[in-house]
């Protein structure tokens, strides 16, 4: 397993990512779009999710493909970002065909960033505009850290952010992850500089620090956020041809990566979820073994992407929490 050329989810050919931010509000939106509709699924493990159009991602539903996936700040208000994306896709002639009409299918998930010091005194919900802007910016390269849906994110003791990573497997398939990290738990060990995700790091992508020589004694975690204020929302993607049921299994397996990188994760206070996307460009070389390999690779990519999100976060005036680089410098 090695990183793709960009070490981004867009190493999965045919996928594009766009970010949009409002630094006054301290929030943002990230959109994953495809050159054509793609198979998608979702698995939720957190206790406080906020979603749109996720019911239709079950394997027994009529619509089997989506046009885009949206990650947004703003709590439930941020779900309006998907409306802006759908408006733009419809204007471009994209969407599920019903007679002479097109209905873009745009599932979305949100995180809570309403109490991060940003100005939330808007008269008109800004997320529809941010969704349109993010889709218009979609490309193969995009910013990490304090960008897109990770703009206003925070973790236990450190600023959160937007992360991504990819892997090219020995069987020729590509896997990628995209994540907005706003977790209740910590991504570093015992408040130190080392990341829980260190065992899965490739090519020093988040400092190459490894794990600490000793670990803190296991104890009972104390929540640093209130009910509903935390969530890590992610997308894992592959160029493999998967059914919706197989994509759902990929999303389920990818949650292991969240648990490897955030301690604790999947709490009643978090809305943790993972979307899976499959472009279908490549057949599975081994239909029996390859789903197992893809699940492991997706979990590894997601763990790496979570660490990169925090590692790449940038300091801005008025931050309530330090960034990893502010606290630890070059590590």
N, C-alpha and C positions, 0 to 999 in steps of 0.2 A: 504494500500500500504506500503510495506517494502522493503528495499534493498535486493538484492540477496546476496548469501554468499561471493562473491568477490566484489560486487558493481561495476562490470564491464560489458560491453556488452557481454562478454563471459559467463555470467550467462544464456544466451540463449543457450541451449544445442546444440552442433554441430557446433558452430562458434568458430573460432580462430582468434587472432590478432597478427601480428608481426610488429615490428618497426626496422628501420635502420636509422642511423644518420651519417653525416659527419660534425664534429664540426669545421673543418677548413673552410669548405664552409658555415657553419651555416645553414644547411638545413637537411631535412630528408623525409622519406616515411613511411606511415602506410598502412598495407594491412589487410583487413577483408576477410577471406576465410572460406568456409564451408566444412564439411565432404563430402557433395554432393552438386550439384547445388541447388540454392535457388531462389525463386521469388524476383525480385527487381524492384524498381520504383524510380523516382526522381522528385523533384519539385524545381524550381529555382525562387528566389525572389530578388536577388541582381542584380544590373545593369551592372556588369562586370565579368561574369562567365568565367571559362576556363574548358572545359570538353572533354571527349573522350567517344564515344559509348553510349551517353545518349539518342539519338533518338530511339534506338532499345528498350528502356524501356517503350515506350508507349504501352497501352493495346492492340492495334491492330496490333502489330508487330509479325513476325513469331516466333522469339526466346522469350520464356516466362521466362527463368531462366538464371542466370549468375553463373560463377565459382568463382569470387572474385570481391571485390570493392577496389579501391585504392584512398587514400588521399595523396597528395604530395606537397612539396614546389617546388620552381623553376619556377613559372609562367608557360607559355606555354611549356617551356623546360622540366618541370617536368612531363608532360604527357608521356614522354618516360618511366617512371617507370612502367606503365602498360604493356609495351612491355617486360620488364624483367620478370614480373609476368607471362605473357602469355607464354613466352619461357619455364619457369620452369613447368608450368601446362601442356603444350603440351608434354614435355619430360616425364611427369608422366602419360601420357595417358588420361588427362582430356580435356574436351572441347566438343563443339557441333559437333555431328557426321555428316559428309558430305562424303558419300562413305566410303573409307578407311582412310579418314583424320579426324583429330580432330582440331577444332578451338576454343580455350578458349575465353570465353566472359568475358571481364574485363573492365567494365566502370570505369572511373576515374575523379577526380576533383582536381584542383590545387589552391594554394594560392600564393601570391606574397611575396617573401622574398629575393629578389635580391639586396636590398640596406641596408642590416642589418649589414654590416661590415665584412662579411665573404669573403673569397677568391673565386671570381667567374671567375678566369682566367684559367679554365680548357680547355684542348685541346679536350678531348673527354667527351661528355655529361655523367655525373656520375649517372643519375637517373635510367637507365636500370639496372646498377649494384645494386643500392640501392633497387630497386624493387625486384630483385632476393633475396637479402639478407633479406629483410623484410619478404618475404614469407617463406623462410627457417627458420626464427625465430618464426613463428606463433605458438602460444600456448594459453592456457587459462589464463595465467597471463602475464602482460606486464606493462611497466613503463608509468607513467603519467608525465605531466609537460613538461620539456625540453627534449622531446623524439619524435621520429618518425616525422610525418608531422608537429608537433608543435615545432620542434627544433629551428627554426629561426623566430618564430611568435612574433608579438607585437600587443598591443592594444593601446587605447588612454591613455598614461601615464604609462603603466605597461607592462612588458613582457608577451606575450601570452604563449600558450602551447597546449598540448594534454590532453583532459579530457575524462572521461567515468563515467557512472553511470548505475544502473539497478533498477528494481522494480518488485516484485512478487505481483500479483494482487489477490484479494479475489476470483476471478473465476479460479485461478490456472495458468493463463497465465503469462509469463515473458516478460518484455520489457527492452531493453537496449539502450544506446546512446553512440556514439563515436564521438569526435569533435576535430578539429584543429582550434584554436581561433586566428585569425589574424585580428581583427576587427578595423574599423575606430572608432567605439564608445567605451564607457567605460563600464566595467563590475562592477565597484564599484560606489557607490552613491556619487556624488559631489566630486570626488577625494579622498574620505575617505576610510576607511578600510572595510566598510560593503558592501556586494554584493547585487546587484539588485535581484539576484535569491534567496535571503534569505527566502522568504515565503515558498519555496518548498524544503528547505534543510531537509535531514533526518540524524539523528544520528550524528550531528556535523561534517559532512563530509568536510566542508570547514570553520571550525572554530567556528561554532555555535554562530556567533555574532549578528544575527538578523538584523533588520533595524535600521538606526539612529533615534534618537528622533525627529529630524526635517529634512526636505528636502530642497534642494536649490530651489530657485525660478526658475520657468520654463523660459528658455531663448532660444536663437537661437544658435545651436551648430556651432562651428568653426572647420572645418576639420583639423586634425593633420597629414594627409597623403594626397598624391596627387592621382589623378585619376588612378585607377587600382592597387594601392598598398595594398589594403585591401581585405579580404575575410574570412568568417567563413564557413568551409565545414564540413558536419556532416553525420553520418549514424545513423538511428534508426532501431532497429531490434526486432523481436518477434518470439516466437515459434508457433504462431497461423498459421492456414492454411488460407492464403489470396490469392485472385486473384491479377493479376497485377493492376487492377483498384482499388481494395481495398488497396493495398500497396501504390499506388499513393496518395490516400486520407490520409493514415497514414503519409506520408512524408509532405503533405500539412499542416496537423494539427500540426505536430512537429515544424513548423516554429514559432508557438506561443511561444514556449520555448525560441527560439532565441531572440524574441522581449522582453520577460520578463527579460532576463539576460544581454542584451547588449543595451545600450542607446546612440545614436540612432542605429538602425539596418536596414538592407535591403536598404541601401543608394545607390545612383547611382555609388558611388565609390567602393562598396563592390560587390563581386561575390557570395553572400550567396546562398547556396543550401543545400538540405537535400536529401540523398538517404534513401530509406526504404528497409529492407530485411526481408523476412518471410520464415522460414525454413519449415513450414507446418507440424510440429511434432504433433500439437494438434488442434483438431477441435474447432471452436468457441462454447462455451457452449450455448450462446444466440446470434444467428446470427443478431438479430435486435439491441440489446443494446451493445454488446461487441465491435463492431467497434468504437462506441462513447467512450467507456471506454479506448480502446487502444490508440485513438488519444490524449485524455487527459493525459494518462500516458506517452506517448512518448514526449509530450511537457514538462511535468514536469522533465522527465529524462534528456532531452536535456538542460534545464535551469541549472540543477544541474551539469551536465558534463561540461558546459561552466565555471561555477564558479570554479570547481575543477581544470580545466586546468590552470587557472591563479594562484590559491592558491598553486598548486604543482610545479610551475615553479622554476627552479634552476638557481642561478647566475653563470655566467661564465666570465672569463677575456675578456674584450673588449665589454661587453654588452652596447648597446646604451640606454637601459632603465632599471630601477630597477625592480626586482621581487617584488611580493606582500610581501613576507617574509622579503626582504631587507628593504622595506619601513616601514612595520608595525610590524616586529618581530613576536611574537606569537599572535599578534592581541590585 
